[in-house]
């Protein structure tokens, strides 16, 4: 039976309506097996059926499957795109890059054996038997949306298993007949409008892990007691226990540490229309200065105290301290303290080369490789503040640029029910099904690029916030005491 074997160069292999070709050459029919061989290959299969496997061989390859049936396995060095009712009867192996499965099914496992870089897996309106990650140090992102994992209740072969990097698993509108194992690294699991099969469990395993559960979930934690997520308890602490989801499904979880906090610490000084004001002295209606020099009014502000005992139980709540001058000459002007996930603006030539834009927002914890950016030592309690404007903005705080509150799923779960009710009167859309937060600022996806940004800044001797014009901060100089 005819096969297509590529060269050692960069090949274009096409199969359309069961008619194949290599680099535009003579037609090949029928096509059974495809092997890209060496080089960075592009393999496209549409409206076809193949009787064997598809492999890119060595190199960084891209494989696209559209409305087709593949009888064997798929193996790619980089990207695999499977769409429009395709069926993969074998397994899909990917070394790095992106795997998208949309309106399609994989009858065997998705195997992410990452050799270099990070891998992002998205299954949308589709299905797969299992998702497995390698024990590697790279980051893995799994998005499972309106899909099914596993073949049904009691399916012992199904699981989601990530690797040893800082991984993110997001499950929305899906049925997971599967255990979820996050292995090592500081991982995040989020479950929204979804259910796990009876008897299935979620295991954070090593690292400091975050479990984000849907509103209405009743948590019975072995160490922290009963928690109703509908109450929006800020930064809920977890260990091991049982969660009863709003769907009625009960899942066991173990070795998770927390929900999340995204906010400023008490003492942070904001540039406002009436001068420099500490965050605990701000009020609704105060206008704070944003990155473009304009002023935006605060529409809501809230706070939450975290005790020293809770910080010791859950070190992920310890704030990040950014020493004066750590982000660039005079930036910040004084030590800035924020939560781990609070994003700061990074603006310099390295960002342009890595992300194709001059500015990105990066969580404070991702800047820890930079000298002067550390977890605050010996802290005995902290008060965190949320500052909400009419839209997501970059504001001047302690002479550095960082974000205001973005009404995303993680930040909403850190708020009390009273706070949510107050905010919902201002922004009623946040309680509507399918609400997606928006920001005009670039927020890179979690992955190896985000992780290596700070290391490259240090290596290249670049400031985190590189400003050519410092006149903005000169407009506000007086510290207002109230």
Secondary structure as a PSIPRED ss2 file (coil, helix, strand):
# PSIPRED VFORMAT (PSIPRED V4.0)

   1 X C   1.000  0.000  0.000
   2 X C   1.000  0.000  0.000
   3 X E   0.000  0.000  1.000
   4 X E   0.000  0.000  1.000
   5 X E   0.000  0.000  1.000
   6 X C   1.000  0.000  0.000
   7 X C   1.000  0.000  0.000
   8 X C   1.000  0.000  0.000
   9 X C   1.000  0.000  0.000
  10 X C   1.000  0.000  0.000
  11 X C   1.000  0.000  0.000
  12 X E   0.000  0.000  1.000
  13 X E   0.000  0.000  1.000
  14 X E   0.000  0.000  1.000
  15 X E   0.000  0.000  1.000
  16 X E   0.000  0.000  1.000
  17 X C   1.000  0.000  0.000
  18 X C   1.000  0.000  0.000
  19 X E   0.000  0.000  1.000
  20 X E   0.000  0.000  1.000
  21 X E   0.000  0.000  1.000
  22 X E   0.000  0.000  1.000
  23 X C   1.000  0.000  0.000
  24 X C   1.000  0.000  0.000
  25 X C   1.000  0.000  0.000
  26 X C   1.000  0.000  0.000
  27 X C   1.000  0.000  0.000
  28 X E   0.000  0.000  1.000
  29 X C   1.000  0.000  0.000
  30 X C   1.000  0.000  0.000
  31 X C   1.000  0.000  0.000
  32 X C   1.000  0.000  0.000
  33 X E   0.000  0.000  1.000
  34 X E   0.000  0.000  1.000
  35 X E   0.000  0.000  1.000
  36 X C   1.000  0.000  0.000
  37 X C   1.000  0.000  0.000
  38 X C   1.000  0.000  0.000
  39 X C   1.000  0.000  0.000
  40 X C   1.000  0.000  0.000
  41 X C   1.000  0.000  0.000
  42 X E   0.000  0.000  1.000
  43 X E   0.000  0.000  1.000
  44 X E   0.000  0.000  1.000
  45 X E   0.000  0.000  1.000
  46 X E   0.000  0.000  1.000
  47 X C   1.000  0.000  0.000
  48 X C   1.000  0.000  0.000
  49 X E   0.000  0.000  1.000
  50 X E   0.000  0.000  1.000
  51 X C   1.000  0.000  0.000
  52 X C   1.000  0.000  0.000
  53 X C   1.000  0.000  0.000
  54 X E   0.000  0.000  1.000
  55 X E   0.000  0.000  1.000
  56 X C   1.000  0.000  0.000
  57 X C   1.000  0.000  0.000
  58 X C   1.000  0.000  0.000
  59 X C   1.000  0.000  0.000
  60 X C   1.000  0.000  0.000
  61 X C   1.000  0.000  0.000
  62 X E   0.000  0.000  1.000
  63 X E   0.000  0.000  1.000
  64 X E   0.000  0.000  1.000
  65 X E   0.000  0.000  1.000
  66 X E   0.000  0.000  1.000
  67 X C   1.000  0.000  0.000
  68 X C   1.000  0.000  0.000
  69 X E   0.000  0.000  1.000
  70 X E   0.000  0.000  1.000
  71 X C   1.000  0.000  0.000
  72 X C   1.000  0.000  0.000
  73 X C   1.000  0.000  0.000
  74 X E   0.000  0.000  1.000
  75 X E   0.000  0.000  1.000
  76 X E   0.000  0.000  1.000
  77 X C   1.000  0.000  0.000
  78 X C   1.000  0.000  0.000
  79 X E   0.000  0.000  1.000
  80 X E   0.000  0.000  1.000
  81 X E   0.000  0.000  1.000
  82 X E   0.000  0.000  1.000
  83 X E   0.000  0.000  1.000
  84 X C   1.000  0.000  0.000
  85 X C   1.000  0.000  0.000
  86 X C   1.000  0.000  0.000
  87 X E   0.000  0.000  1.000
  88 X E   0.000  0.000  1.000
  89 X C   1.000  0.000  0.000
  90 X C   1.000  0.000  0.000
  91 X C   1.000  0.000  0.000
  92 X E   0.000  0.000  1.000
  93 X E   0.000  0.000  1.000
  94 X E   0.000  0.000  1.000
  95 X C   1.000  0.000  0.000
  96 X C   1.000  0.000  0.000
  97 X E   0.000  0.000  1.000
  98 X E   0.000  0.000  1.000
  99 X E   0.000  0.000  1.000
 100 X E   0.000  0.000  1.000
 101 X E   0.000  0.000  1.000
 102 X E   0.000  0.000  1.000
 103 X C   1.000  0.000  0.000
 104 X C   1.000  0.000  0.000
 105 X E   0.000  0.000  1.000
 106 X E   0.000  0.000  1.000
 107 X E   0.000  0.000  1.000
 108 X E   0.000  0.000  1.000
 109 X E   0.000  0.000  1.000
 110 X E   0.000  0.000  1.000
 111 X E   0.000  0.000  1.000
 112 X E   0.000  0.000  1.000
 113 X C   1.000  0.000  0.000
 114 X C   1.000  0.000  0.000
 115 X C   1.000  0.000  0.000
 116 X C   1.000  0.000  0.000
 117 X C   1.000  0.000  0.000
 118 X C   1.000  0.000  0.000
 119 X E   0.000  0.000  1.000
 120 X E   0.000  0.000  1.000
 121 X E   0.000  0.000  1.000
 122 X E   0.000  0.000  1.000
 123 X E   0.000  0.000  1.000
 124 X E   0.000  0.000  1.000
 125 X C   1.000  0.000  0.000
 126 X C   1.000  0.000  0.000
 127 X E   0.000  0.000  1.000
 128 X E   0.000  0.000  1.000
 129 X E   0.000  0.000  1.000
 130 X E   0.000  0.000  1.000
 131 X E   0.000  0.000  1.000
 132 X E   0.000  0.000  1.000
 133 X E   0.000  0.000  1.000
 134 X C   1.000  0.000  0.000
 135 X C   1.000  0.000  0.000
 136 X C   1.000  0.000  0.000
 137 X C   1.000  0.000  0.000
 138 X C   1.000  0.000  0.000
 139 X C   1.000  0.000  0.000
 140 X E   0.000  0.000  1.000
 141 X E   0.000  0.000  1.000
 142 X E   0.000  0.000  1.000
 143 X E   0.000  0.000  1.000
 144 X E   0.000  0.000  1.000
 145 X E   0.000  0.000  1.000
 146 X C   1.000  0.000  0.000
 147 X C   1.000  0.000  0.000
 148 X E   0.000  0.000  1.000
 149 X E   0.000  0.000  1.000
 150 X C   1.000  0.000  0.000
 151 X C   1.000  0.000  0.000
 152 X C   1.000  0.000  0.000
 153 X C   1.000  0.000  0.000
 154 X C   1.000  0.000  0.000
 155 X C   1.000  0.000  0.000
 156 X C   1.000  0.000  0.000
 157 X C   1.000  0.000  0.000
 158 X C   1.000  0.000  0.000
 159 X E   0.000  0.000  1.000
 160 X E   0.000  0.000  1.000
 161 X E   0.000  0.000  1.000
 162 X C   1.000  0.000  0.000
 163 X C   1.000  0.000  0.000
 164 X C   1.000  0.000  0.000
 165 X C   1.000  0.000  0.000
 166 X C   1.000  0.000  0.000
 167 X C   1.000  0.000  0.000
 168 X E   0.000  0.000  1.000
 169 X E   0.000  0.000  1.000
 170 X E   0.000  0.000  1.000
 171 X E   0.000  0.000  1.000
 172 X E   0.000  0.000  1.000
 173 X C   1.000  0.000  0.000
 174 X C   1.000  0.000  0.000
 175 X E   0.000  0.000  1.000
 176 X E   0.000  0.000  1.000
 177 X C   1.000  0.000  0.000
 178 X C   1.000  0.000  0.000
 179 X E   0.000  0.000  1.000
 180 X E   0.000  0.000  1.000
 181 X E   0.000  0.000  1.000
 182 X C   1.000  0.000  0.000
 183 X C   1.000  0.000  0.000
 184 X C   1.000  0.000  0.000
 185 X C   1.000  0.000  0.000
 186 X C   1.000  0.000  0.000
 187 X C   1.000  0.000  0.000
 188 X E   0.000  0.000  1.000
 189 X E   0.000  0.000  1.000
 190 X E   0.000  0.000  1.000
 191 X E   0.000  0.000  1.000
 192 X E   0.000  0.000  1.000
 193 X C   1.000  0.000  0.000
 194 X C   1.000  0.000  0.000
 195 X E   0.000  0.000  1.000
 196 X E   0.000  0.000  1.000
 197 X C   1.000  0.000  0.000
 198 X C   1.000  0.000  0.000
 199 X C   1.000  0.000  0.000
 200 X C   1.000  0.000  0.000
 201 X E   0.000  0.000  1.000
 202 X E   0.000  0.000  1.000
 203 X E   0.000  0.000  1.000
 204 X C   1.000  0.000  0.000
 205 X C   1.000  0.000  0.000
 206 X C   1.000  0.000  0.000
 207 X C   1.000  0.000  0.000
 208 X C   1.000  0.000  0.000
 209 X C   1.000  0.000  0.000
 210 X E   0.000  0.000  1.000
 211 X E   0.000  0.000  1.000
 212 X E   0.000  0.000  1.000
 213 X C   1.000  0.000  0.000
 214 X C   1.000  0.000  0.000
 215 X C   1.000  0.000  0.000
 216 X C   1.000  0.000  0.000
 217 X C   1.000  0.000  0.000
 218 X E   0.000  0.000  1.000
 219 X E   0.000  0.000  1.000
 220 X E   0.000  0.000  1.000
 221 X E   0.000  0.000  1.000
 222 X C   1.000  0.000  0.000
 223 X C   1.000  0.000  0.000
 224 X C   1.000  0.000  0.000
 225 X E   0.000  0.000  1.000
 226 X E   0.000  0.000  1.000
 227 X E   0.000  0.000  1.000
 228 X E   0.000  0.000  1.000
 229 X H   0.000  1.000  0.000
 230 X H   0.000  1.000  0.000
 231 X H   0.000  1.000  0.000
 232 X C   1.000  0.000  0.000
 233 X C   1.000  0.000  0.000
 234 X C   1.000  0.000  0.000
 235 X C   1.000  0.000  0.000
 236 X C   1.000  0.000  0.000
 237 X E   0.000  0.000  1.000
 238 X C   1.000  0.000  0.000
 239 X C   1.000  0.000  0.000
 240 X C   1.000  0.000  0.000
 241 X E   0.000  0.000  1.000
 242 X E   0.000  0.000  1.000
 243 X E   0.000  0.000  1.000
 244 X E   0.000  0.000  1.000
 245 X C   1.000  0.000  0.000
 246 X C   1.000  0.000  0.000
 247 X C   1.000  0.000  0.000
 248 X C   1.000  0.000  0.000
 249 X C   1.000  0.000  0.000
 250 X E   0.000  0.000  1.000
 251 X E   0.000  0.000  1.000
 252 X E   0.000  0.000  1.000
 253 X E   0.000  0.000  1.000
 254 X E   0.000  0.000  1.000
 255 X C   1.000  0.000  0.000
 256 X C   1.000  0.000  0.000
 257 X C   1.000  0.000  0.000
 258 X E   0.000  0.000  1.000
 259 X C   1.000  0.000  0.000
 260 X C   1.000  0.000  0.000
 261 X C   1.000  0.000  0.000
 262 X C   1.000  0.000  0.000
 263 X C   1.000  0.000  0.000
 264 X E   0.000  0.000  1.000
 265 X E   0.000  0.000  1.000
 266 X C   1.000  0.000  0.000
 267 X C   1.000  0.000  0.000
 268 X C   1.000  0.000  0.000
 269 X E   0.000  0.000  1.000
 270 X E   0.000  0.000  1.000
 271 X E   0.000  0.000  1.000
 272 X E   0.000  0.000  1.000
 273 X C   1.000  0.000  0.000
 274 X C   1.000  0.000  0.000
 275 X E   0.000  0.000  1.000
 276 X E   0.000  0.000  1.000
 277 X E   0.000  0.000  1.000
 278 X E   0.000  0.000  1.000
 279 X H   0.000  1.000  0.000
 280 X H   0.000  1.000  0.000
 281 X H   0.000  1.000  0.000
 282 X C   1.000  0.000  0.000
 283 X C   1.000  0.000  0.000
 284 X C   1.000  0.000  0.000
 285 X C   1.000  0.000  0.000
 286 X C   1.000  0.000  0.000
 287 X E   0.000  0.000  1.000
 288 X E   0.000  0.000  1.000
 289 X E   0.000  0.000  1.000
 290 X E   0.000  0.000  1.000
 291 X C   1.000  0.000  0.000
 292 X C   1.000  0.000  0.000
 293 X C   1.000  0.000  0.000
 294 X C   1.000  0.000  0.000
 295 X E   0.000  0.000  1.000
 296 X E   0.000  0.000  1.000
 297 X E   0.000  0.000  1.000
 298 X E   0.000  0.000  1.000
 299 X E   0.000  0.000  1.000
 300 X E   0.000  0.000  1.000
 301 X E   0.000  0.000  1.000
 302 X E   0.000  0.000  1.000
 303 X E   0.000  0.000  1.000
 304 X E   0.000  0.000  1.000
 305 X E   0.000  0.000  1.000
 306 X E   0.000  0.000  1.000
 307 X C   1.000  0.000  0.000
 308 X H   0.000  1.000  0.000
 309 X H   0.000  1.000  0.000
 310 X H   0.000  1.000  0.000
 311 X H   0.000  1.000  0.000
 312 X H   0.000  1.000  0.000
 313 X H   0.000  1.000  0.000
 314 X C   1.000  0.000  0.000
 315 X H   0.000  1.000  0.000
 316 X H   0.000  1.000  0.000
 317 X H   0.000  1.000  0.000
 318 X C   1.000  0.000  0.000
 319 X C   1.000  0.000  0.000
 320 X E   0.000  0.000  1.000
 321 X E   0.000  0.000  1.000
 322 X E   0.000  0.000  1.000
 323 X C   1.000  0.000  0.000
 324 X C   1.000  0.000  0.000
 325 X C   1.000  0.000  0.000
 326 X C   1.000  0.000  0.000
 327 X C   1.000  0.000  0.000
 328 X E   0.000  0.000  1.000
 329 X C   1.000  0.000  0.000
 330 X C   1.000  0.000  0.000
 331 X E   0.000  0.000  1.000
 332 X C   1.000  0.000  0.000
 333 X C   1.000  0.000  0.000
 334 X C   1.000  0.000  0.000
 335 X C   1.000  0.000  0.000
 336 X E   0.000  0.000  1.000
 337 X E   0.000  0.000  1.000
 338 X E   0.000  0.000  1.000
 339 X C   1.000  0.000  0.000
 340 X C   1.000  0.000  0.000
 341 X C   1.000  0.000  0.000
 342 X C   1.000  0.000  0.000
 343 X E   0.000  0.000  1.000
 344 X E   0.000  0.000  1.000
 345 X E   0.000  0.000  1.000
 346 X E   0.000  0.000  1.000
 347 X E   0.000  0.000  1.000
 348 X C   1.000  0.000  0.000
 349 X H   0.000  1.000  0.000
 350 X H   0.000  1.000  0.000
 351 X H   0.000  1.000  0.000
 352 X H   0.000  1.000  0.000
 353 X H   0.000  1.000  0.000
 354 X H   0.000  1.000  0.000
 355 X H   0.000  1.000  0.000
 356 X C   1.000  0.000  0.000
 357 X C   1.000  0.000  0.000
 358 X C   1.000  0.000  0.000
 359 X E   0.000  0.000  1.000
 360 X E   0.000  0.000  1.000
 361 X E   0.000  0.000  1.000
 362 X E   0.000  0.000  1.000
 363 X E   0.000  0.000  1.000
 364 X H   0.000  1.000  0.000
 365 X H   0.000  1.000  0.000
 366 X H   0.000  1.000  0.000
 367 X H   0.000  1.000  0.000
 368 X C   1.000  0.000  0.000
 369 X C   1.000  0.000  0.000
 370 X C   1.000  0.000  0.000
 371 X C   1.000  0.000  0.000
 372 X C   1.000  0.000  0.000
 373 X E   0.000  0.000  1.000
 374 X E   0.000  0.000  1.000
 375 X E   0.000  0.000  1.000
 376 X C   1.000  0.000  0.000
 377 X C   1.000  0.000  0.000
 378 X C   1.000  0.000  0.000
 379 X C   1.000  0.000  0.000
 380 X C   1.000  0.000  0.000
 381 X C   1.000  0.000  0.000
 382 X E   0.000  0.000  1.000
 383 X E   0.000  0.000  1.000
 384 X E   0.000  0.000  1.000
 385 X E   0.000  0.000  1.000
 386 X E   0.000  0.000  1.000
 387 X E   0.000  0.000  1.000
 388 X E   0.000  0.000  1.000
 389 X E   0.000  0.000  1.000
 390 X C   1.000  0.000  0.000
 391 X C   1.000  0.000  0.000
 392 X C   1.000  0.000  0.000
 393 X C   1.000  0.000  0.000
 394 X E   0.000  0.000  1.000
 395 X E   0.000  0.000  1.000
 396 X E   0.000  0.000  1.000
 397 X E   0.000  0.000  1.000
 398 X C   1.000  0.000  0.000
 399 X C   1.000  0.000  0.000
 400 X E   0.000  0.000  1.000
 401 X E   0.000  0.000  1.000
 402 X E   0.000  0.000  1.000
 403 X E   0.000  0.000  1.000
 404 X C   1.000  0.000  0.000
 405 X C   1.000  0.000  0.000
 406 X C   1.000  0.000  0.000
 407 X C   1.000  0.000  0.000
 408 X C   1.000  0.000  0.000
 409 X H   0.000  1.000  0.000
 410 X H   0.000  1.000  0.000
 411 X H   0.000  1.000  0.000
 412 X H   0.000  1.000  0.000
 413 X C   1.000  0.000  0.000
 414 X C   1.000  0.000  0.000
 415 X C   1.000  0.000  0.000
 416 X C   1.000  0.000  0.000
 417 X H   0.000  1.000  0.000
 418 X H   0.000  1.000  0.000
 419 X H   0.000  1.000  0.000
 420 X H   0.000  1.000  0.000
 421 X H   0.000  1.000  0.000
 422 X H   0.000  1.000  0.000
 423 X H   0.000  1.000  0.000
 424 X H   0.000  1.000  0.000
 425 X H   0.000  1.000  0.000
 426 X H   0.000  1.000  0.000
 427 X C   1.000  0.000  0.000
 428 X H   0.000  1.000  0.000
 429 X H   0.000  1.000  0.000
 430 X H   0.000  1.000  0.000
 431 X H   0.000  1.000  0.000
 432 X C   1.000  0.000  0.000
 433 X C   1.000  0.000  0.000
 434 X C   1.000  0.000  0.000
 435 X C   1.000  0.000  0.000
 436 X C   1.000  0.000  0.000
 437 X C   1.000  0.000  0.000
 438 X C   1.000  0.000  0.000
 439 X C   1.000  0.000  0.000
 440 X C   1.000  0.000  0.000
 441 X C   1.000  0.000  0.000
 442 X C   1.000  0.000  0.000
 443 X C   1.000  0.000  0.000
 444 X C   1.000  0.000  0.000
 445 X C   1.000  0.000  0.000
 446 X C   1.000  0.000  0.000
 447 X C   1.000  0.000  0.000
 448 X H   0.000  1.000  0.000
 449 X H   0.000  1.000  0.000
 450 X H   0.000  1.000  0.000
 451 X H   0.000  1.000  0.000
 452 X H   0.000  1.000  0.000
 453 X H   0.000  1.000  0.000
 454 X H   0.000  1.000  0.000
 455 X H   0.000  1.000  0.000
 456 X H   0.000  1.000  0.000
 457 X H   0.000  1.000  0.000
 458 X H   0.000  1.000  0.000
 459 X H   0.000  1.000  0.000
 460 X H   0.000  1.000  0.000
 461 X C   1.000  0.000  0.000
 462 X C   1.000  0.000  0.000
 463 X C   1.000  0.000  0.000
 464 X C   1.000  0.000  0.000
 465 X E   0.000  0.000  1.000
 466 X C   1.000  0.000  0.000
 467 X C   1.000  0.000  0.000
 468 X C   1.000  0.000  0.000
 469 X C   1.000  0.000  0.000
 470 X C   1.000  0.000  0.000
 471 X H   0.000  1.000  0.000
 472 X H   0.000  1.000  0.000
 473 X H   0.000  1.000  0.000
 474 X H   0.000  1.000  0.000
 475 X C   1.000  0.000  0.000
 476 X C   1.000  0.000  0.000
 477 X C   1.000  0.000  0.000
 478 X C   1.000  0.000  0.000
 479 X E   0.000  0.000  1.000
 480 X C   1.000  0.000  0.000
 481 X C   1.000  0.000  0.000
 482 X C   1.000  0.000  0.000
